[in-house]
Amino acid sequence: GGVAGTVLYLAAYLIIGYDILRKAFRGIIKGQVFDENFLMAVATVGAIALAVYERSGDYLEAVAVMLFYQIGELFQSYAVGKSRKSISAMMDIAPDYANVEQPDGTLEQVYPDDIAVGTVIVVKPGERVPIDGVIVKGETQLDTAALTGESVPRPAKSGDDIISGCINMTGLIHVRTTKPFGESTVARVLELVENASEKKARTENFITRFARVYTPAVCYSALALAILPPVINLLMGNAASWVVWVYRALTFLVISCPCALVISIPLSFFAGLGGAGHEGILIKGSNYLEALSKTKIVVFDKTGTLTQGVFEVTGVHHSPMEDRKLLEYAALAECASSHPISKSLQKACGVELDRS
């Protein structure tokens, strides 16, 4: 108790609520006074003021209110962080470098942002194409699944356009860039994902507008609650019970804080975007997520979306003939094709085929 107890409570309050008080103070300076930080600051500072006025030393309420609010904020930031990680992991398609051939024939790794339009870059097999361009030399197969969902490799040769984000699978190619990195396909896709939370749903926009009206209304109502009843008591010849009504006004402020409402709606949408990202589904904004909730029928391109396009032989049903022999005949019949089913037959056969 006493001075030591007061100092300990105030120290705990400042440690827990420092950033809320700072945000509230910044809001006042910028003229954006009425937000949840301001409400929490006024209510808790008022509770401390009451404890000082009453000389009760009961600072626990102010500290507890701030602590519970901060725990809520912690859960919110954890959920947002988890969603961001899910989206970032899904969108790990941004290449870290581009290969530029030097006059002596060696390849130098350069940051994609530093590549000028028209530069010829070299993309080796297994590397991601860093910038949009046109193939000037070489031919290859491209894996475009990360961008288009198409699981079948796409052939590309000299003269063909090539977009960033896809993987060069088989051959070494030289690409003349046609766009700066910031305007290439991969950069635009990443920008869409990063700004997904800015494309607000109608529910979010309503909550923002509601909070703008609601918060000042709550503050003015609390002020009226603190001043009017004691003044009326004075006019009626009774004692002015200032402490009681100020306490009630502060209680009203804490209870009326719209932070749960204002935070929960955007947080639900953001968690939805992150959860979808974790499952490999890219949604460009919460307005699209809200539209999806009203969807009745979904039509999918099956291969590469619902299935991976990877086949394998699970059983052989035939007339009296050795399984291995039948598989060999089937594989021989399909050996000239690169279709996934042909490849699965050749794999199931498991022996070197004699095409002669």
Salt bridges, closest charged atoms under 4 A:
GLU101 OE1 - HIS174 NE2 3.34
ASP132 OD2 - LYS179 NZ 3.65
ASP160 OD1 - LYS157 NZ 3.93
GLU322 OE2 - ARG324 NE 3.81
ASP323 OD1 - HIS318 NE2 2.48
GLU328 OE1 - ARG324 NH1 3.40
